[in-house]
Amino acid sequence: MYIINIGLSYKKTPIKLREKLVINDQKLTEMNQRLNREKSIFENVIISTCNRTEVYAIADQLHTGRYYLKRFFSDVFALELAELEPYLVVREEREAVQHAFAVICGLDSMVIGETQILGQFKKSFLNAQTAGTTGTMFDHLFMEMIRFAKAVHTKYRINDQSASLSNVALQQAKETLGPLENKKLFVLGAGEMAEMVIKNAKNFLVTDITIFNRTPQRAERLRNIANCPLTIHPLADFFIHLNEAEIIVSALGIETPFITKKRLADNLSNRKSSLFLADLGVPRTIDLHCKSLPLVILRDVDDLYHQIEHNQNLRKELAQQIAKEINEATDAFYRWQTQLGIVPVIKKIRQKTLLAEETAMASLANKMPDLSDRERKIIRKHMKSIVNQALRTPIKEIKEIAVQEDAQEQIEFVKRLFGLADGGNNHDENNQSRDKSKQTGAHSNKTGPYSDPTTV
């Protein structure tokens, strides 16, 4: 079994394309289950945030795994693979695991070491687990990654050394307008990003905050974290109050611009002072053309990233130390995987079927020498498809054996069943597998989802 990671991130993918490639929370379960039905995919977790959309998968073969994952991206987003491929990054095995550790620790984020991705990662893992698309391997790996990320954030406190997107937005507002103590701040939205804006507003001594949200009641919880009294209005009333604002930070989770150039212009006709707008959304929620209006200063996430880069030096030093620990954590995962004992058995099954395919093709070529190259290619493709479909369910079940109480006996039975018995040479290895699985508490997805990832 092989671990494959494929995805797009802010590092390589422009925001114009990235904002089309977000899978929202409502569709995440459906997309996980859809991907899990692909022939070569046995476990999968989809991570989709404003800065990345990635898939982590366990496949029985690397080349078929890569093919189906790329096809998944193309199908889900209704884009030609040729359009996506220049931006897709594929990582396999150890590189994929190390990348996952780096992502969850915030080392691959716009703001190095930011902690928001940890919560997003946990949420995505829980979604996949509840959807039934994880098993022994990913249940163990993802829980270990969550524990590891929490530990390094506590140890290095890397997030204390610089600013988040919301903090940088307020910093740029200060640089543009001067001290923010007496400035009126409007926040659009009441989700996690809006909460971060309000928390960071304390650092800039902001004392006048108004929240606009589609459901005002949802914004009530933010009163407890603010450093000043909050005014809360329905989002529909935003343009009525627009001229009162000096700073507007949009943290809306919508797919089309809420503030358009026309609506902004219509409501700013008598304005005499500058208006600073920061759009933290992907897709963007403020029309880019608004920046051409007089007195309007607009920053989107890519603009803010340039400021973030300026604050990264110390974080990079700490990141190098964390990277060393990631290497050790990756080593530990592969030691655990080796001790399971069942992984080499699955690989031997695959090798045996590949040998059988080659033998059958050689026999067919001898008996039917007049077959064209195209005909042979079609026959080989269908032969592989038949074998893969026949093995999919058995391999899925075999993969879960390693963490059962009678793992040793079950593994030996599987080896005899597939003609892989070796006279008991793996007896000690399988004993280690059973003992190790008890110690780690790894479990099959048949035992139910990991109920509370926030506790790890």
C-alpha positions as CSV (number, residue, x, y, z in Angstrom):
1,M,0.0,0.0,0.0
2,Y,1.3,3.4,-0.9
3,I,0.6,6.9,0.5
4,I,0.1,9.6,-2.2
5,N,-0.6,13.3,-1.7
6,I,-1.8,15.5,-4.6
7,G,-3.0,19.0,-4.5
8,L,-2.8,22.7,-5.2
9,S,-1.7,25.5,-2.9
10,Y,-1.1,29.2,-2.8
11,K,2.6,28.7,-3.6
12,K,2.0,27.6,-7.2
13,T,-1.6,28.3,-8.0
14,P,-2.8,31.9,-8.7
15,I,-5.8,33.1,-6.7
16,K,-7.9,33.4,-9.9
17,L,-7.7,29.6,-10.3
18,R,-7.5,28.8,-6.6
19,E,-10.8,30.4,-5.8
20,K,-12.5,27.9,-8.2
21,L,-11.0,24.9,-6.5
22,V,-12.4,25.1,-3.0
23,I,-14.6,22.2,-1.7
24,N,-16.9,23.6,0.9
25,D,-17.8,21.8,4.2
26,Q,-21.3,20.8,2.9
27,K,-19.7,18.8,0.0
28,L,-16.7,17.4,1.8
29,T,-18.4,14.1,3.0
30,E,-19.8,13.5,-0.5
31,M,-16.4,14.2,-2.1
32,N,-14.5,11.9,0.3
33,Q,-17.0,9.0,-0.4
34,R,-16.9,9.7,-4.1
35,L,-13.1,9.5,-4.2
36,N,-13.1,6.4,-2.0
37,R,-15.1,4.5,-4.6
38,E,-12.3,4.8,-7.2
39,K,-10.7,1.4,-8.0
40,S,-7.2,2.0,-6.6
41,I,-8.1,4.2,-3.6
42,F,-8.4,2.5,-0.1
43,E,-8.2,5.4,2.3
44,N,-8.5,9.1,1.7
45,V,-8.7,12.5,3.5
46,I,-9.5,15.7,1.6
47,I,-8.2,19.0,3.0
48,S,-9.7,22.2,1.5
49,T,-9.0,25.7,2.8
50,C,-8.7,29.1,1.2
51,N,-5.0,28.5,0.5
52,R,-5.0,24.8,-0.5
53,T,-7.0,21.9,-1.7
54,E,-5.2,18.6,-1.2
55,V,-6.0,14.9,-1.1
56,Y,-4.1,12.3,1.0
57,A,-4.8,8.8,-0.2
58,I,-3.6,5.2,0.2
59,A,-3.5,3.3,-3.1
60,D,-2.5,-0.2,-4.0
61,Q,-0.4,1.0,-6.9
62,L,1.4,4.3,-7.4
63,H,0.7,4.8,-11.0
64,T,-3.0,4.0,-10.9
65,G,-3.3,6.0,-7.6
66,R,-1.8,9.0,-9.4
67,Y,-4.1,8.6,-12.3
68,Y,-7.4,8.4,-10.3
69,L,-6.4,11.3,-8.0
70,K,-5.7,13.5,-11.0
71,R,-8.9,12.4,-12.6
72,F,-10.8,13.2,-9.4
73,F,-9.6,16.8,-9.4
74,S,-10.5,17.2,-13.1
75,D,-14.0,15.7,-12.7
76,V,-14.9,17.5,-9.4
77,F,-13.9,20.9,-10.6
78,A,-15.1,20.4,-14.2
79,L,-11.7,21.5,-15.6
80,E,-9.5,19.9,-18.2
81,L,-6.5,18.1,-16.7
82,A,-4.3,20.0,-19.1
83,E,-5.5,23.2,-17.3
84,L,-4.9,21.8,-13.9
85,E,-1.7,19.8,-14.3
86,P,0.8,22.7,-14.3
87,Y,-0.3,23.5,-10.8
88,L,-0.9,20.0,-9.3
89,V,1.9,18.8,-7.0
90,V,2.2,15.0,-6.4
91,R,4.1,13.6,-3.5
92,E,4.5,9.9,-2.7
93,E,5.3,7.8,0.4
94,R,7.8,9.5,2.8
95,E,7.7,12.8,1.0
96,A,3.9,12.8,1.3
97,V,4.0,12.0,5.0
98,Q,6.6,14.7,5.7
99,H,4.5,17.2,3.8
100,A,1.4,16.3,5.8
101,F,3.3,16.9,9.1
102,A,4.6,20.3,7.7
103,V,1.1,21.4,6.7
104,I,-0.6,20.6,10.0
105,C,2.2,22.4,11.9
106,G,1.7,25.5,9.7
107,L,5.2,25.2,8.1
108,D,3.6,25.3,4.6
109,S,1.2,28.1,5.4
110,M,1.4,31.7,4.2
111,V,2.2,32.7,7.8
112,I,4.7,30.1,8.9
113,G,3.6,28.4,12.1
114,E,0.0,29.7,12.1
115,T,-2.3,27.5,14.2
116,Q,-5.6,27.8,12.2
117,I,-4.6,25.0,9.8
118,L,-4.4,22.6,12.8
119,G,-8.1,23.0,13.5
120,Q,-8.9,22.7,9.8
121,F,-6.8,19.6,9.5
122,K,-8.6,18.0,12.5
123,K,-12.0,18.9,11.1
124,S,-11.1,17.4,7.7
125,F,-9.8,14.2,9.3
126,L,-12.9,13.8,11.4
127,N,-15.1,14.4,8.3
128,A,-13.3,11.6,6.4
129,Q,-13.4,9.3,9.4
130,T,-17.1,9.8,9.8
131,A,-17.6,9.3,6.1
132,G,-15.9,5.9,6.4
133,T,-12.9,6.8,4.1
134,T,-10.1,6.2,6.6
135,G,-8.9,3.0,8.2
136,T,-5.9,1.6,10.1
137,M,-3.2,3.6,8.4
138,F,-4.7,7.0,8.3
139,D,-6.5,6.7,11.7
140,H,-3.0,6.2,13.2
141,L,-1.1,8.7,11.0
142,F,-3.6,11.6,11.4
143,M,-4.0,11.2,15.1
144,E,-0.2,11.1,15.5
145,M,0.1,14.3,13.3
146,I,-2.5,16.1,15.5
147,R,-0.6,15.2,18.7
148,F,2.7,16.2,17.1
149,A,1.4,19.6,15.9
150,K,0.0,20.5,19.3
151,A,3.3,19.5,21.0
152,V,5.5,21.6,18.7
153,H,3.2,24.6,18.9
154,T,3.5,24.4,22.7
155,K,7.2,23.8,22.6
156,Y,8.3,26.5,20.1
157,R,5.4,28.9,20.3
158,I,6.2,29.8,16.7
159,N,2.9,31.6,16.2
160,D,3.9,34.2,18.8
161,Q,6.7,35.4,16.6
162,S,4.7,37.1,13.8
163,A,1.2,37.9,12.5
164,S,-1.7,36.1,11.0
165,L,-3.6,37.2,7.9
166,S,-6.0,39.1,10.0
167,N,-3.2,40.8,12.0
168,V,-1.4,41.8,8.8
169,A,-4.6,43.3,7.5
170,L,-4.9,45.5,10.6
171,Q,-1.2,46.3,10.4
172,Q,-1.6,47.6,6.9
173,A,-4.7,49.6,7.8
174,K,-2.6,51.2,10.6
175,E,0.2,52.0,8.1
176,T,-2.3,53.5,5.7
177,L,-4.6,55.4,8.1
178,G,-2.4,55.9,11.1
179,P,-3.2,54.7,14.7
180,L,-6.5,52.8,14.9
181,E,-7.6,53.8,18.4
182,N,-10.4,56.1,17.1
183,K,-11.1,54.4,13.9
184,K,-14.4,52.6,13.1
185,L,-13.8,48.9,12.1
186,F,-16.5,46.9,10.2
187,V,-16.1,43.1,10.1
188,L,-18.1,41.2,7.6
189,G,-18.9,37.6,8.7
190,A,-18.9,35.8,12.1
191,G,-16.8,32.7,11.4
192,E,-13.3,31.7,12.5
193,M,-11.5,34.4,10.4
194,A,-13.8,37.1,11.7
195,E,-13.1,35.9,15.2
196,M,-9.4,36.2,14.5
197,V,-9.9,39.8,13.3
198,I,-11.7,40.8,16.5
199,K,-9.0,39.1,18.7
200,N,-6.2,40.9,16.8
201,A,-8.1,44.2,17.0
202,K,-7.2,44.3,20.7
203,N,-3.5,44.6,19.8
204,F,-4.3,47.8,17.8
205,L,-6.4,49.3,20.6
206,V,-9.5,49.4,18.4
207,T,-12.6,50.3,20.4
208,D,-15.3,50.7,17.8
209,I,-16.2,47.5,16.0
210,T,-19.4,46.7,14.1
211,I,-20.1,43.2,12.8
212,F,-22.3,42.5,9.8
213,N,-23.5,38.9,9.4
214,R,-26.3,37.1,7.5
215,T,-27.6,35.8,10.8
216,P,-26.9,38.4,13.5
217,Q,-27.6,35.9,16.3
218,R,-24.5,33.9,15.2
219,A,-22.3,36.9,15.9
220,E,-23.4,37.2,19.5
221,R,-20.7,34.8,20.6
222,L,-18.1,37.2,19.5
223,R,-19.0,39.7,22.2
224,N,-17.1,37.5,24.7
225,I,-13.7,37.9,22.9
226,A,-13.9,41.5,22.0
227,N,-12.0,44.2,23.9
228,C,-14.8,46.6,23.4
229,P,-18.6,46.7,23.0
230,L,-19.8,45.3,19.7
231,T,-22.5,46.6,17.4
232,I,-24.2,43.8,15.4
233,H,-26.3,44.3,12.2
234,P,-27.7,42.0,9.5
235,L,-25.4,41.8,6.5
236,A,-28.3,43.2,4.4
237,D,-27.8,46.5,6.3
238,F,-24.2,46.9,5.4
239,F,-24.5,49.5,2.7
240,I,-26.8,51.6,4.8
241,H,-24.0,52.1,7.3
242,L,-21.0,51.9,4.9
243,N,-20.1,55.6,5.1
244,E,-19.5,55.3,8.9
245,A,-16.6,52.9,8.4
246,E,-12.9,53.7,8.0
247,I,-11.7,50.1,8.0
248,I,-13.6,47.1,6.5
249,V,-12.4,43.6,6.8
250,S,-14.4,41.0,4.9
251,A,-14.3,37.4,6.2
252,L,-17.3,36.2,4.4
253,G,-17.5,32.6,3.2
254,I,-19.3,33.2,0.0
255,E,-18.6,32.4,-3.7
256,T,-19.4,35.7,-5.4
257,P,-18.3,39.3,-4.5
258,F,-20.5,40.9,-1.9
259,I,-19.0,44.4,-2.4
260,T,-19.1,45.4,-6.0
261,K,-17.5,48.5,-7.6
262,K,-20.9,49.9,-8.5
263,R,-22.5,49.4,-5.1
264,L,-19.4,50.8,-3.3
265,A,-19.3,53.9,-5.7
266,D,-23.0,54.6,-5.2
267,N,-22.5,54.7,-1.4
268,L,-19.2,56.7,-1.3
269,S,-20.2,59.7,-3.5
270,N,-19.9,62.2,-0.6
271,R,-17.0,60.7,1.2
272,K,-14.1,62.9,2.2
273,S,-11.7,60.4,3.9
274,S,-9.9,57.2,2.9
275,L,-11.5,53.8,3.3
276,F,-9.3,50.8,3.8
277,L,-10.7,47.4,2.8
278,A,-9.1,44.0,3.4
279,D,-10.6,40.9,1.7
280,L,-9.6,37.7,3.5
281,G,-11.8,35.5,1.4
282,V,-11.0,32.9,-1.3
283,P,-13.1,33.2,-3.5
284,R,-12.7,37.0,-3.2
285,T,-15.7,38.7,-1.6
286,I,-14.7,42.3,-2.7
287,D,-14.6,43.1,-6.4
288,L,-10.9,43.7,-7.4
289,H,-12.0,46.8,-9.4
290,C,-13.0,48.6,-6.3
291,K,-9.4,49.7,-5.8
292,S,-9.8,52.0,-8.8
293,L,-12.3,54.2,-6.9
294,P,-11.0,57.5,-5.3
295,L,-10.1,57.2,-1.6
296,V,-10.4,53.4,-1.6
297,I,-7.5,51.2,-0.6
298,L,-8.1,47.5,-1.2
299,R,-5.9,44.5,-0.1
300,D,-6.7,40.8,-0.9
301,V,-5.0,37.7,0.5
302,D,-2.2,37.8,-2.1
303,D,-1.5,41.5,-1.3
304,L,-1.3,40.6,2.4
305,Y,1.0,37.7,1.7
306,H,3.8,40.2,0.6
307,Q,3.7,41.8,4.0
308,I,3.6,38.4,5.7
309,E,6.8,37.4,3.9
310,H,8.5,40.4,5.5
311,N,7.8,38.9,9.0
312,Q,9.1,35.4,8.4
313,N,12.8,35.3,9.4
314,L,12.5,34.2,12.9
315,R,9.7,31.8,12.1
316,K,11.9,30.2,9.4
317,E,14.6,29.5,12.0
318,L,12.1,27.8,14.3
319,A,10.7,25.9,11.3
320,Q,14.0,24.4,10.6
321,Q,14.1,23.0,14.1
322,I,10.6,21.6,13.7
323,A,11.5,20.0,10.4
324,K,14.1,17.9,12.2
325,E,11.4,16.6,14.5
326,I,9.2,15.9,11.5
327,N,11.9,13.6,10.1
328,E,11.9,11.7,13.4
329,A,8.1,11.6,13.5
330,T,8.0,10.2,9.9
331,D,10.6,7.6,10.8
332,A,8.4,6.6,13.7
333,F,5.3,6.2,11.5
334,Y,7.2,3.9,9.0
335,R,8.5,1.8,11.9
336,W,4.9,1.4,13.1
337,Q,3.8,0.5,9.6
338,T,6.5,-2.1,9.2
339,Q,5.7,-3.7,12.5
340,L,2.1,-4.1,11.4
341,G,3.3,-7.1,9.3
342,I,0.3,-7.0,6.9
343,V,1.7,-4.3,4.6
344,P,4.4,-6.5,3.2
345,V,1.8,-9.2,2.7
346,I,-0.4,-6.9,0.7
347,K,2.5,-5.8,-1.5
348,K,3.4,-9.5,-2.1
349,I,-0.2,-10.1,-3.2
350,R,0.1,-7.2,-5.6
351,Q,3.4,-8.6,-6.9
352,K,1.9,-12.0,-7.4
353,T,-1.1,-10.7,-9.4
354,L,1.2,-8.6,-11.6
355,L,3.3,-11.7,-12.3
356,A,0.1,-13.6,-13.2
357,E,-1.0,-10.8,-15.5
358,E,2.4,-10.8,-17.3
359,T,2.3,-14.6,-17.6
360,A,-1.2,-14.5,-19.1
361,M,-0.2,-11.8,-21.5
362,A,2.8,-13.8,-22.6
363,S,0.7,-16.9,-23.2
364,L,-1.9,-14.8,-25.1
365,A,0.8,-13.3,-27.3
366,N,2.1,-16.8,-28.2
367,K,-1.4,-18.1,-29.0
368,M,-2.5,-15.0,-30.9
369,P,0.7,-13.5,-32.5
370,D,-1.3,-11.4,-35.0
371,L,-2.7,-9.1,-32.3
372,S,-1.8,-5.4,-33.0
373,D,-0.1,-3.2,-30.4
374,R,-3.4,-1.4,-29.9
375,E,-5.3,-4.7,-29.3
376,R,-2.7,-5.9,-26.8
377,K,-2.9,-2.6,-25.0
378,I,-6.7,-2.8,-24.7
379,I,-6.5,-6.4,-23.5
380,R,-3.9,-5.6,-20.9
381,K,-5.9,-2.6,-19.7
382,H,-9.0,-4.7,-19.2
383,M,-7.1,-7.5,-17.6
384,K,-5.7,-5.2,-15.0
385,S,-9.1,-3.7,-14.4
386,I,-10.6,-7.1,-13.7
387,V,-7.8,-8.0,-11.3
388,N,-8.0,-4.7,-9.5
389,Q,-11.8,-5.0,-9.1
390,A,-11.5,-8.5,-7.8
391,L,-8.8,-7.6,-5.3
392,R,-10.3,-4.3,-4.0
393,T,-12.6,-5.7,-1.3
394,P,-10.2,-8.5,-0.1
395,I,-7.3,-6.0,0.2
396,K,-9.6,-3.5,2.0
397,E,-10.5,-6.2,4.5
398,I,-6.9,-7.6,4.8
399,K,-5.6,-4.1,5.6
400,E,-7.7,-4.0,8.8
401,I,-6.4,-7.4,10.1
402,A,-3.2,-6.1,11.6
403,V,-4.9,-4.3,14.6
404,Q,-7.2,-7.2,15.6
405,E,-6.5,-9.3,18.6
406,D,-5.8,-12.5,16.5
407,A,-3.7,-10.6,14.0
408,Q,-0.9,-13.2,13.8
409,E,-3.3,-16.1,13.0
410,Q,-5.2,-14.0,10.5
411,I,-2.1,-12.9,8.7
412,E,-0.9,-16.5,8.5
413,F,-4.2,-17.5,7.1
414,V,-4.1,-14.8,4.4
415,K,-0.6,-15.8,3.4
416,R,-1.7,-19.5,3.0
417,L,-4.9,-18.4,1.1
418,F,-2.8,-16.5,-1.4
419,G,0.1,-19.0,-1.5
420,L,2.5,-16.7,0.3
421,A,3.1,-19.0,3.4
422,D,6.9,-19.0,4.2
423,G,7.1,-21.5,7.0
424,G,6.6,-19.0,9.7
425,N,9.5,-16.7,9.1
426,N,7.5,-13.7,10.1
427,H,6.3,-15.1,13.4
428,D,8.3,-12.6,15.5
429,E,7.4,-9.7,13.2
430,N,3.7,-10.5,13.6
431,N,4.0,-10.8,17.4
432,Q,5.5,-7.3,17.3
433,S,2.6,-6.2,15.1
434,R,0.0,-7.3,17.6
435,D,1.8,-5.9,20.6
436,K,2.5,-2.6,18.9
437,S,-1.1,-2.1,17.7
438,K,-2.3,-2.6,21.3
439,Q,0.1,0.0,22.6
440,T,-0.8,2.6,20.0
441,G,-4.5,2.1,20.2
442,A,-4.9,2.0,16.4
443,H,-8.2,0.9,15.2
444,S,-10.2,-0.1,12.2
445,N,-12.8,2.2,10.7
446,K,-15.3,-0.5,11.5
447,T,-15.1,0.4,15.2
448,G,-16.6,3.8,14.6
449,P,-15.1,7.2,14.0
450,Y,-12.5,8.8,16.4
451,S,-15.0,10.7,18.4
452,D,-13.1,13.7,19.8
453,P,-10.0,14.8,17.9
454,T,-9.7,17.9,20.0
455,T,-8.6,15.8,22.9
456,V,-5.4,14.4,21.3
